[in-house]
Amino acid sequence: MVDTLELGDPHHDKSLRSHIGTHPDILAGLVRNDWTMQIMHSLVRRVKHVKRAVEEGKSVAVVAYCRRNRHRSVALGWLVSSCLEFLQISCSLTHANARTSWAQMSGGCRGRCDHCQHINTDAKTEAEDHAGRLCDLARCEMNERDMSLLDEVCEVRGIGLAPVPKASTEGTKDQSKPSSAP
């Protein structure tokens, strides 16, 4: 779970209020921020770490949230899912409550303009360039010391990142999880 409220509010730019987080200018705001890039790198690294589980058909979820599911969580979700697809990790992206939340937005776009939909060639290229910055970072590996330091900083700043699940060896039951009876 990632609380995206710490990642800056694109809502302060009045020209972007009617747009959702997939708008290239909102994506740009996130990828220009070193802190945000570290958070996204941490998320991608964690998913890469459990890629074996994904390949075995198990689900891994990344949940990003903000106040209204319009800007920050939408942008972070789109960037991370784009990066995972680039890394050939199958994923799906769902924006919870989007139908209701986006319909209540003021202005004309509400996620339907060519820029938010990446229909416009320039918008598509710009959005892909922003995702490419995260993809470049995702190809790099952080050592365990750097990763634990990032985890500590995330806790201090109030951004909760769930720990990387330990991969259990085949045929061995994971004792760390309580079993639940149906």
Protein Blocks (a to p, Z undefined) as FASTA:
>chain_A
ZZfklnopaklpmklmmpcfklmklmmmmmmpmklmmmmmmmmmmmmmmmmmmmnopacd
dddddfkommmmmmmmmmmmmmmmmnopacddddehklmmmmmpgcjknopamklnomam
klmmmmmmmmmmmmmmmmpccdfklmmmmmmmmmmnopacddddddddehiacfkbccdd
ZZ
